[in-house]
């Protein structure tokens, strides 16, 4: 059984936000709705370096849905609108979503966003339509530095699975117990 995931190499990510903007355009999302975010590692302010001259550093990390093995958004959705496919992709069924925000409130990664105009939750669906056609998610395809690696985490020959198996990756908030399928590589 396939289990899709993404590894983001923070040593390659330059914080250009091409993945975030490309996703916004590709999915024709409304103004103000973004399925990804950017943060500067070790700094509360985006694009603000840390350290003191001459030892200044700045690393970017993009954030997106973690497509968890045990997603709190799915577990707590009162209308079963948050769903998880057999391949691990978590998505919103817009036909039944009532926009109550419980998914947003229970997600330890603060991922789902409410589209006030449509009265629905919205979040990354890992471009499941593209994946079903054999393509990679748009954020992976559009990354100019190839900082995003997508693949079947159950396929030991996929680059993503090899990176996870190397022991050099980490996941955000492991204490939440959700088992994210989003991994980060880099210091």
Secondary structure, DSSP 8 states (H G I E B T S, - for coil): ---EEEEEETTT-----HHHHHHHHHTT--TT--S-EEEETT-SSTT--EEETTEEE--EEEE-----TT-HHHHH-TTS-EEE-TTS-EEE-TTT-----HHHHH-TT---EEETTTTEEE---TTHHHHHTT---HHHHH-TT--EEEEETT-TTSHHHHHHHTT-EE-TTGGG----SEEEE--
